[in-house]
């Protein structure tokens, strides 16, 4: 009777919590928190940045029940896959000299909370915590064990946010407000997400895979003192591509600002500010994520036709396995020689035949210094030694050779200052054929 009463008590608590708290659409409620699994691959840092766009953090696990729940949630997406690891929001603090883990949310916990696999935690393998699913043969459930690995590895991840009381509004920064405050013209959330979708005030939130947007009264003249905003949101794992079919504004005084990266101004960065009469039909604007914000402001003097634009989503696809052959092939940044998209994180593994090496010839390089880069490792994992880091502008040819039959090429860009990118020729062997006239700006690198 005591066991039955205890079970009934916990079921009752769970039902009470489910009725008292709620999550943003698509998130799963567990206790006082909401969880969302992202089955897209990013490094630990990029995963943390994406979680924060939703007002959340990478999920930390601080109890046996949380460990079981997160394992079952991850198994819904990863069960049966060869690679069934994902990021947790924990990192080794100070090389574990104080036996402490630091959570993505900012607090610290003891490393002894960890559900570690054998021989872990091992800081020589990295400082970021990944969780590896283990199928329990005695039941249909999954267990998970923790391991430390390099933070550069790309894998899925789990975000966590505090639940809100039922009937309240979940702000994009994670705060909760009374629904009566929506569209009242006041920034009650602190990030203006409570004013995100207020059509009567020319504020629109469009959540789909594409649509048409246009200024008020188009193709007639727009109104004076307009202050409009469109927040575009595509499916997770996509970028938004915007293209104008007409753009006619008063130069300098009536403007369109395009921001990308986040749902609100606080989490987005400026991509472009436009005014005047422009021919933009051959130009596209690509966001660094599945969010884009378009702000439209006018003064009270001259009114014109305004603008009409279409938007669509594209899958964030780059990276993969490449085979190096004696015949040279080309690896280039997306859109090369046009500007590469912001927010890229790509991984290529180049493989040559057994016993051969791979040579890279850097033909062109133009990337934002330090913030955008190509990292090349002598092997096929993030634990292999670094051969070179390519960043900034580089007009002279360079040669980089592996010591074995594999190369790891990792590309990362931030949300701002996209440039031309890179063009790299790769091939099996070390027979570099120089067809240019030799000059002092020519350099080669060989590693033995």
SULURFEN-V590223 format. One record per helix or strand of 2 or more residues. SS is the DSSP state (H for helix, E for strand). FROM is the first residue (numbers start at 1). TO is the last residue. If there is no record, write none. Layout:
ss:SS from:FROM to:TO
ss:SS from:FROM to:TO
This chain:
ss:H from:2 to:20
ss:E from:21 to:22
ss:E from:28 to:30
ss:E from:33 to:42
ss:H from:44 to:53
ss:E from:57 to:58
ss:H from:64 to:78
ss:E from:85 to:92
ss:H from:94 to:96
ss:E from:100 to:103
ss:E from:108 to:110
ss:H from:111 to:113
ss:H from:123 to:125
ss:E from:128 to:135
ss:E from:142 to:149
ss:E from:155 to:162
ss:E from:164 to:165
ss:E from:168 to:170
ss:E from:176 to:178
ss:H from:179 to:181
ss:H from:193 to:195
ss:H from:199 to:201
ss:E from:203 to:207
ss:E from:210 to:214
ss:E from:227 to:233
ss:E from:238 to:248
ss:E from:255 to:260
ss:H from:265 to:267
ss:E from:269 to:274
ss:E from:285 to:286
ss:E from:291 to:297
ss:E from:306 to:315
ss:E from:320 to:323
ss:E from:329 to:332
ss:E from:345 to:351
ss:E from:358 to:366
ss:E from:373 to:377
ss:E from:386 to:390
ss:E from:393 to:394
ss:E from:398 to:401
ss:E from:406 to:412
ss:E from:421 to:428
